[in-house]
């Protein structure tokens, strides 16, 4: 059965005449009349009463109407899926992600989105807050997912909280602190620290924890912008650092990196989704944001505390 013929039938039923249906469909009256005649010949029944006045359905026309509407609705949904797929294929979703988002929430969200949108194209750029937000402001990225490590707002951007993540003190499994039930602030002050760059509030919180214990903070001589390098350096057992729990959950499971038990040295920060203010998001961006909300909610529902090191 020809889809055009079904839609001619539905249009005549809705608008009351072949003339009105042809006008709404931007077709000639002759084309619509011919399509209806072919449909009736194909089915072997009359669908409309041919008397004067508005077109009236016959009993067979009434029977077809329900099925035609169902078929047309299903086909329109399919056409919408095709359009959405074509859009996804032509315009990639551009995401900027910090280490925490890259480790858990964003991969889960993109897996969901790929199931919803076959043929999805996506470009994911890793980095830190200071690098990614300016790119978002310039329109080079559609969204950014990073931890809140800076005070105040960001001009021209809107931030939505996806969840809360915990920063913990960590070291490698061969470090002398491993195996202790308790590591004091004085012990931590005497350790060799390696930190990330542009930690903002997190570094201030770390220094504040030393001050609250009455202990001078350590001098941080080692810094890196690479989370992978930092995790590798920690595994040598020479350094102590602070990292978001999701980044090192796999290392906790393998035993490669351990969390240290030290009261007062743990902080939580918001995982934020940034978008540009005043810029209507494209359908693909909206779909990406919805997937991020779902992934963050799923993580919050199953997240567990990181194991602390106690007796190895």
C-alpha positions in Angstrom: 0.0 0.0 0.0 1.3 3.4 -1.0 2.1 5.8 1.9 1.0 8.8 -0.2 -2.4 7.2 -0.8 -2.9 6.7 2.9 -2.0 10.2 3.6 -4.4 11.5 0.9 -7.1 9.4 2.5 -6.4 10.9 6.0 -6.2 14.4 4.6 -9.6 14.1 2.8 -11.1 12.7 6.0 -9.7 15.5 8.1 -10.4 18.5 5.8 -13.7 17.2 4.3 -13.0 17.4 0.6 -10.5 16.5 -2.1 -10.0 20.2 -2.9 -9.2 21.2 0.7 -6.9 18.2 1.2 -5.0 19.0 -2.0 -4.5 22.6 -0.8 -3.2 21.5 2.6 -0.9 18.8 1.0 0.3 21.2 -1.7 -0.8 18.8 -4.4 -3.1 19.1 -7.3 -6.8 18.0 -6.9 -6.2 15.6 -9.8 -3.3 13.9 -8.0 -5.2 13.5 -4.8 -8.3 12.1 -6.6 -6.2 9.7 -8.6 -4.4 8.5 -5.4 -7.7 7.8 -3.7 -9.1 5.9 -6.7 -5.9 3.7 -6.8 -6.3 3.1 -3.1 -9.9 2.0 -3.5 -8.9 -0.2 -6.4 -6.1 -1.8 -4.4 -8.5 -2.6 -1.5 -11.5 -3.5 -3.6 -13.9 -1.3 -1.6 -15.4 2.2 -1.7 -14.0 4.5 1.0 -16.0 7.6 0.5 -19.7 8.3 -0.2 -19.7 10.0 -3.6 -22.8 12.1 -3.0 -22.6 15.9 -2.9 -21.4 17.8 0.1 -18.5 17.0 2.4 -16.8 13.7 1.9 -18.3 11.0 4.1 -16.7 7.8 5.0 -18.3 4.5 4.1 -18.3 1.6 6.6 -15.0 0.4 4.9 -13.6 3.9 5.2 -14.4 4.0 8.9 -12.6 0.6 9.3 -9.5 1.9 7.4 -9.4 5.1 9.3 -8.2 3.6 12.6 -5.5 1.5 10.9 -4.4 4.4 8.7 -3.9 6.7 11.7 -1.9 4.0 13.5 0.3 3.4 10.5 0.8 7.1 9.8 1.7 7.8 13.5 4.3 5.0 13.4 5.8 6.2 10.1 6.0 9.8 11.4 7.9 8.6 14.5 10.2 6.6 12.2 10.8 9.7 10.0 11.6 11.8 13.1 14.1 9.2 14.2 15.7 9.3 10.7 15.9 13.1 10.9 17.4 13.0 14.3 20.0 10.4 13.2 20.9 12.5 10.1 21.4 15.5 12.4 23.6 13.5 14.7 25.7 12.3 11.8 26.1 15.8 10.3 26.7 17.7 13.6 28.8 16.1 16.3 28.2 16.7 19.9 31.2 18.5 21.3 31.9 17.8 25.0 34.6 19.1 27.2 35.3 16.9 30.3 37.5 17.0 33.3 39.1 13.9 34.8 36.2 13.2 37.1 33.5 13.4 34.5 35.7 11.4 32.0 36.1 8.6 34.5 32.4 7.8 35.2 29.5 10.0 34.3 30.3 11.1 30.7 31.2 7.6 29.3 27.9 6.2 30.8 25.9 9.1 29.4 27.4 8.7 25.9 26.7 5.0 26.0 23.0 5.8 26.7 22.9 8.4 24.0 24.4 6.1 21.4 21.6 3.6 22.0 19.0 6.4 21.6 20.6 7.9 18.5 22.1 5.4 16.0 25.0 7.0 14.1 25.8 9.4 16.8 29.0 11.5 16.3 30.7 12.9 19.3 33.9 14.8 20.0 35.2 14.6 23.6 38.0 16.9 24.7 39.7 16.3 28.0 41.2 19.1 30.1 40.9 21.2 33.2 38.5 23.9 34.1 40.8 26.8 33.2 41.2 25.3 29.7 37.7 24.1 28.9 35.4 26.9 30.1 37.0 29.6 27.8 36.4 27.2 24.8 32.8 26.8 25.8 32.4 30.6 26.1 33.8 30.9 22.5 31.4 28.4 21.2 34.0 25.8 20.4 32.3 23.3 22.8 28.6 22.6 23.3 28.8 21.5 27.0 31.5 21.0 29.7 31.4 18.6 32.6 33.9 19.4 35.4 34.2 19.6 39.1 33.6 22.9 40.8 37.1 24.0 42.0 36.8 27.7 41.5 34.8 30.3 43.4 32.2 32.6 41.8 30.4 32.3 38.5 31.7 32.2 35.0 30.6 35.0 32.6 28.1 34.0 30.0 27.7 30.4 31.3 25.0 28.5 33.2 26.1 25.7 35.6 23.8 22.8 36.7 24.8 20.4 39.4 24.9 16.8 38.3 26.0 15.4 41.7 28.6 15.6 44.4 32.0 13.9 44.4 34.5 13.4 47.2 38.2 14.4 47.1 40.4 12.0 49.2 44.1 11.8 50.1 45.8 8.9 48.3 49.2 7.3 47.8 50.7 4.2 46.2 50.5 0.8 47.8 54.2 0.7 48.7 54.3 4.1 50.5 55.3 3.9 54.2 52.0 5.3 55.3 50.1 2.2 53.9 49.1 -0.1 56.7 48.5 2.6 59.3 45.1 2.9 61.0 45.6 6.6 61.2 47.8 9.2 59.4 48.2 12.5 61.3 48.3 15.9 59.8 52.0 16.1 60.9 52.7 12.9 59.0 51.1 14.3 55.9 53.0 17.6 56.2 56.2 15.7 56.1 55.3 13.7 53.0 56.3 14.5 49.4 53.2 15.9 47.7 52.3 16.0 44.0 49.2 18.0 43.1 47.4 19.0 40.0 47.4 22.5 38.6 44.6 25.1 39.0 43.0 23.2 42.0 41.5 26.4 43.4 39.2 25.7 46.2 40.5 22.2 46.7 44.0 23.3 47.3 42.8 26.0 49.7 40.8 23.4 51.5 43.8 21.2 51.8 45.9 24.0 53.2 43.1 24.9 55.5 43.0 21.4 56.9 46.7 21.7 57.9 46.0 25.0 59.5 43.0 23.7 61.5 45.3 21.0 62.9 47.9 23.7 63.8 50.4 22.1 61.4 52.4 24.1 58.8 51.4 22.9 55.3 53.9 21.1 53.1 55.7 22.8 50.2 54.4 21.3 47.0 57.3 20.9 44.7 55.7 18.5 42.2 52.8 19.5 40.0 51.2 18.1 36.8 48.2 18.8 34.6 48.0 15.1 33.6 45.8 12.9 35.8 47.3 9.8 34.2 50.8 10.9 35.0 49.8 11.6 38.6 48.2 8.2 39.1 51.3 6.6 37.6 53.6 8.6 39.9 51.5 7.7 43.0 51.9 4.0 42.1 55.6 4.3 42.6 55.0 4.8 46.3 56.9 8.1 46.6 54.1 10.7 46.6 50.9 11.7 48.4 48.2 13.6 46.6 44.5 14.4 46.7 42.2 13.2 43.9 38.5 12.9 43.2 37.3 9.5 44.3 35.8 8.4 40.9 39.2 9.0 39.2 40.9 6.3 41.4 38.1 3.9 42.0 39.6 1.4 39.6 43.0 1.8 41.3 41.4 1.2 44.7 39.9 -2.0 43.3 43.3 -3.2 42.0 45.1 -2.1 45.1 47.5 0.0 43.1 46.5 3.2 44.9 45.3 3.4 48.5 43.2 6.0 50.3 44.7 7.2 53.6 42.7 7.6 56.7 43.3 11.1 58.0 40.4 12.9 59.8 39.7 16.4 58.4 41.4 15.6 55.0 38.3 14.9 52.9 36.2 17.4 50.8 33.2 17.2 48.6 32.6 19.3 45.5 29.8 19.6 42.9 30.2 17.9 39.5 28.8 20.6 37.2 27.4 20.7 33.7 28.2 24.0 32.0 26.3 25.5 29.0 26.3 28.9 27.4 23.8 31.4 28.7 21.2 32.7 26.3 22.1 30.3 23.5 19.1 28.0 22.6 20.5 24.4 22.8 20.3 22.3 19.7 18.2 19.1 19.9 21.3 17.0 20.1 22.7 19.1 23.0 19.4 18.7 24.8 19.5 14.9 24.3 23.1 14.9 25.6 22.2 16.9 28.7 19.3 14.5 29.4 21.7 11.5 29.1 24.1 13.2 31.5 21.3 13.7 34.1 20.4 10.0 33.8 23.9 8.8 34.1 24.6 11.1 37.1 21.4 9.9 38.8 22.4 6.2 38.2 25.8 6.8 39.7 24.4 8.5 42.8 22.1 5.6 43.3 24.9 3.0 43.3 28.0 5.0 44.6 29.8 3.6 47.6 32.5 5.0 49.8 36.1 4.5 48.8 37.9 1.9 50.9 40.3 3.4 53.4 43.7 1.8 54.0 43.7 0.0 57.4 46.2 -2.7 58.0 47.0 -2.9 54.2 
